[in-house]
Amino acid sequence: MPLASRSVAMIAIARVEDGEDCVLPQKIVAADALPLTEVDAQIRHAKDAPIAEVPAFRKVLLATRLPLPLRRLAWLIGLNFGRQHANYFGSFVVTSVAAYGAGELHALSPGPFILSYGVVGPDQTIDVVIRWDHRITDAALIAKALTRLEQVLNTEIAAELRSQRQQAEPKQVRAVAT
Protein backbone atom coordinates (compact mmCIF):
# COMPACT_ATOMS: atom_id res chain seq x y z
CA MET A 1 0.00 0.00 0.00
CA PRO A 2 1.63 3.30 -1.04
CA LEU A 3 2.10 6.06 1.48
CA ALA A 4 -0.11 9.08 1.01
CA SER A 5 1.86 12.11 -0.04
CA ARG A 6 1.82 15.09 2.25
CA SER A 7 3.08 18.59 1.94
CA VAL A 8 6.17 19.53 3.90
CA ALA A 9 6.68 23.27 4.19
CA MET A 10 10.08 24.75 4.92
CA ILE A 11 9.78 28.24 6.33
CA ALA A 12 12.91 30.40 6.27
CA ILE A 13 13.37 31.89 9.76
CA ALA A 14 15.82 34.76 10.28
CA ARG A 15 17.69 34.35 13.57
CA VAL A 16 20.92 35.38 15.27
CA GLU A 17 23.28 32.56 16.26
CA ASP A 18 26.44 33.41 18.22
CA GLY A 19 26.06 37.07 17.22
CA GLU A 20 25.75 36.26 13.50
CA ASP A 21 22.65 36.73 11.35
CA CYS A 22 21.52 33.48 9.79
CA VAL A 23 18.49 31.89 8.16
CA LEU A 24 17.36 28.51 9.44
CA PRO A 25 14.63 26.25 8.04
CA GLN A 26 11.58 25.37 10.12
CA LYS A 27 9.75 22.28 8.86
CA ILE A 28 5.96 22.24 9.10
CA VAL A 29 4.45 18.91 8.11
CA ALA A 30 1.01 18.93 6.45
CA ALA A 31 0.64 22.68 6.86
CA ASP A 32 -2.31 22.60 4.47
CA ALA A 33 -4.24 20.44 6.96
CA LEU A 34 -3.43 22.51 10.08
CA PRO A 35 -5.43 25.45 11.42
CA LEU A 36 -3.71 28.81 10.91
CA THR A 37 -3.27 29.18 14.66
CA GLU A 38 -1.15 26.00 14.76
CA VAL A 39 0.99 27.08 11.79
CA ASP A 40 1.43 30.50 13.41
CA ALA A 41 2.37 28.91 16.74
CA GLN A 42 5.03 26.74 15.10
CA ILE A 43 6.53 29.72 13.24
CA ARG A 44 6.49 31.94 16.35
CA HIS A 45 8.14 29.15 18.38
CA ALA A 46 10.89 28.90 15.75
CA LYS A 47 11.38 32.69 15.84
CA ASP A 48 11.34 33.16 19.60
CA ALA A 49 12.48 29.95 21.33
CA PRO A 50 16.16 29.36 22.05
CA ILE A 51 17.76 27.73 19.02
CA ALA A 52 18.54 24.59 21.03
CA GLU A 53 14.79 24.08 21.65
CA VAL A 54 13.85 23.94 17.94
CA PRO A 55 14.47 20.41 16.60
CA ALA A 56 14.89 21.50 12.95
CA PHE A 57 17.50 24.07 13.96
CA ARG A 58 19.40 21.54 16.08
CA LYS A 59 19.58 19.17 13.08
CA VAL A 60 20.93 21.88 10.78
CA LEU A 61 23.51 23.03 13.30
CA LEU A 62 24.56 19.42 13.93
CA ALA A 63 25.00 18.85 10.19
CA THR A 64 27.17 21.97 9.88
CA ARG A 65 29.55 20.53 12.47
CA LEU A 66 30.12 17.31 10.48
CA PRO A 67 33.36 16.91 8.51
CA LEU A 68 32.99 17.91 4.84
CA PRO A 69 32.84 14.34 3.44
CA LEU A 70 29.97 13.47 5.80
CA ARG A 71 28.12 16.72 5.02
CA ARG A 72 28.37 15.92 1.31
CA LEU A 73 27.09 12.40 1.93
CA ALA A 74 24.14 13.81 3.89
CA TRP A 75 23.35 16.21 1.00
CA LEU A 76 23.62 13.33 -1.49
CA ILE A 77 21.16 11.21 0.47
CA GLY A 78 18.80 14.11 1.11
CA LEU A 79 18.71 15.21 -2.51
CA ASN A 80 18.59 11.83 -4.24
CA PHE A 81 16.69 9.31 -2.15
CA GLY A 82 13.01 9.72 -3.08
CA ARG A 83 10.85 10.75 -0.15
CA GLN A 84 13.86 11.92 1.83
CA HIS A 85 14.10 14.99 -0.40
CA ALA A 86 10.86 16.42 1.00
CA ASN A 87 11.72 15.29 4.53
CA TYR A 88 15.01 17.17 4.50
CA PHE A 89 14.30 20.11 2.18
CA GLY A 90 10.49 20.33 2.11
CA SER A 91 8.13 19.97 -0.81
CA PHE A 92 8.03 23.77 -0.94
CA VAL A 93 9.73 26.74 0.73
CA VAL A 94 8.16 29.96 1.96
CA THR A 95 10.35 33.00 2.48
CA SER A 96 10.08 36.79 2.45
CA VAL A 97 11.94 39.95 3.30
CA ALA A 98 8.69 41.88 3.78
CA ALA A 99 9.36 42.30 7.51
CA TYR A 100 12.44 44.36 6.59
CA GLY A 101 10.67 46.63 4.12
CA ALA A 102 10.08 46.45 0.41
CA GLY A 103 12.45 44.43 -1.67
CA GLU A 104 12.74 41.91 -4.47
CA LEU A 105 13.79 38.49 -3.35
CA HIS A 106 15.43 35.91 -5.59
CA ALA A 107 15.67 33.00 -3.18
CA LEU A 108 17.37 29.71 -3.96
CA SER A 109 16.52 26.36 -2.45
CA PRO A 110 17.21 22.68 -2.98
CA GLY A 111 13.42 22.21 -2.95
CA PRO A 112 11.34 22.28 -6.14
CA PHE A 113 9.12 25.28 -5.29
CA ILE A 114 9.80 28.60 -3.54
CA LEU A 115 7.00 30.99 -2.64
CA SER A 116 7.99 34.51 -1.65
CA TYR A 117 5.90 37.60 -1.04
CA GLY A 118 6.37 41.31 -0.60
CA VAL A 119 4.93 44.00 1.64
CA VAL A 120 1.28 44.99 1.74
CA GLY A 121 0.77 47.74 -0.84
CA PRO A 122 -1.31 50.91 -0.45
CA ASP A 123 -4.18 49.13 -2.23
CA GLN A 124 -3.99 46.26 0.35
CA THR A 125 -2.48 43.79 -2.15
CA ILE A 126 0.62 41.64 -1.78
CA ASP A 127 2.82 40.54 -4.65
CA VAL A 128 3.45 36.78 -4.54
CA VAL A 129 6.10 35.01 -6.61
CA ILE A 130 6.60 31.29 -7.12
CA ARG A 131 9.93 30.07 -8.42
CA TRP A 132 10.04 26.44 -9.46
CA ASP A 133 12.10 23.72 -11.02
CA HIS A 134 10.99 23.61 -14.66
CA ARG A 135 11.92 19.92 -14.81
CA ILE A 136 9.06 19.16 -12.41
CA THR A 137 6.20 21.24 -13.78
CA ASP A 138 5.48 23.89 -16.35
CA ALA A 139 4.21 27.45 -16.10
CA ALA A 140 0.53 26.62 -16.76
CA LEU A 141 0.28 24.61 -13.54
CA ILE A 142 2.04 27.36 -11.57
CA ALA A 143 -0.37 29.97 -12.99
CA LYS A 144 -3.31 27.81 -11.88
CA ALA A 145 -1.74 27.40 -8.45
CA LEU A 146 -1.32 31.16 -8.05
CA THR A 147 -4.93 31.73 -9.11
CA ARG A 148 -6.11 29.13 -6.59
CA LEU A 149 -3.88 30.63 -3.90
CA GLU A 150 -5.48 34.03 -4.46
CA GLN A 151 -8.97 32.47 -4.20
CA VAL A 152 -8.14 30.61 -0.98
CA LEU A 153 -6.47 33.67 0.59
CA ASN A 154 -9.47 35.87 -0.20
CA THR A 155 -12.12 33.37 0.95
CA GLU A 156 -11.27 30.51 3.32
CA ILE A 157 -8.19 31.99 4.98
CA ALA A 158 -9.74 35.47 5.22
CA ALA A 159 -12.81 33.91 6.87
CA GLU A 160 -10.65 31.95 9.33
CA LEU A 161 -8.70 35.10 10.24
CA ARG A 162 -11.92 37.10 10.70
CA SER A 163 -13.39 34.43 12.98
CA GLN A 164 -10.19 34.35 15.06
CA ARG A 165 -10.24 38.13 15.39
CA GLN A 166 -13.88 38.08 16.51
CA GLN A 167 -13.11 35.40 19.10
CA ALA A 168 -10.15 37.41 20.40
CA GLU A 169 -12.03 40.71 20.69
CA PRO A 170 -13.35 41.31 24.20
CA LYS A 171 -17.10 41.15 24.51
CA GLN A 172 -18.74 44.31 25.74
CA VAL A 173 -20.36 43.84 29.10
CA ARG A 174 -22.98 46.16 30.40
CA ALA A 175 -23.28 46.56 34.14
CA VAL A 176 -26.85 46.65 35.38
CA ALA A 177 -27.73 47.81 38.85
CA THR A 178 -30.21 45.69 40.73
C-alpha positions, -999 to +999 in steps of 0.1 A: +000+000+000+016+033-010+021+061+015-001+091+010+019+121+000+018+151+022+031+186+019+062+195+039+067+233+042+101+247+049+098+282+063+129+304+063+134+319+098+158+348+103+177+344+136+209+354+153+233+326+163+264+334+182+261+371+172+257+363+135+226+367+114+215+335+098+185+319+082+174+285+094+146+263+080+116+254+101+098+223+089+060+222+091+045+189+081+010+189+064+006+227+069-023+226+045-042+204+070-034+225+101-054+254+114-037+288+109-033+292+147-012+260+148+010+271+118+014+305+134+024+289+167+050+267+151+065+297+132+065+319+164+081+292+184+109+289+157+114+327+158+113+332+196+125+299+213+162+294+221+178+277+190+185+246+210+148+241+216+138+239+179+145+204+166+149+215+129+175+241+140+194+215+161+196+192+131+209+219+108+235+230+133+246+194+139+250+189+102+272+220+099+296+205+125+301+173+105+334+169+085+330+179+048+328+143+034+300+135+058+281+167+050+284+159+013+271+124+019+241+138+039+233+162+010+236+133-015+212+112+005+188+141+011+187+152-025+186+118-042+167+093-021+130+097-031+109+107-002+139+119+018+141+150-004+109+164+010+117+153+045+150+172+045+143+201+022+105+203+021+081+200-008+080+238-009+097+267+007+082+300+020+104+330+025+101+368+024+119+399+033+087+419+038+094+423+075+124+444+066+107+466+041+101+464+004+125+444-017+127+419-045+138+385-034+154+359-056+157+330-032+174+297-040+165+264-024+172+227-030+134+222-029+113+223-061+091+253-053+098+286-035+070+310-026+080+345-016+059+376-010+064+413-006+049+440+016+013+450+017+008+477-008-013+509-005-042+491-022-040+463+003-025+438-021+006+416-018+028+405-047+034+368-045+061+350-066+066+313-071+099+301-084+100+264-095+121+237-110+110+236-147+119+199-148+091+192-124+062+212-138+055+239-164+042+274-161+005+266-168+003+246-135+020+274-116-004+300-130-033+278-119-017+274-084-013+312-081-049+317-091-061+291-066-039+306-039-055+340-045-090+325-042-081+306-010-065+337+006-095+359-002-121+334+010-113+305+033-082+320+050-097+355+052-128+339+069-106+319+093-087+351+102-119+371+107-134+344+130-102+343+151-102+381+154-139+381+165-131+354+191-101+374+204-120+407+207-134+413+242-171+411+245-187+443+257-204+438+291-230+462+304-233+466+341-268+466+354-277+478+389-302+457+407 
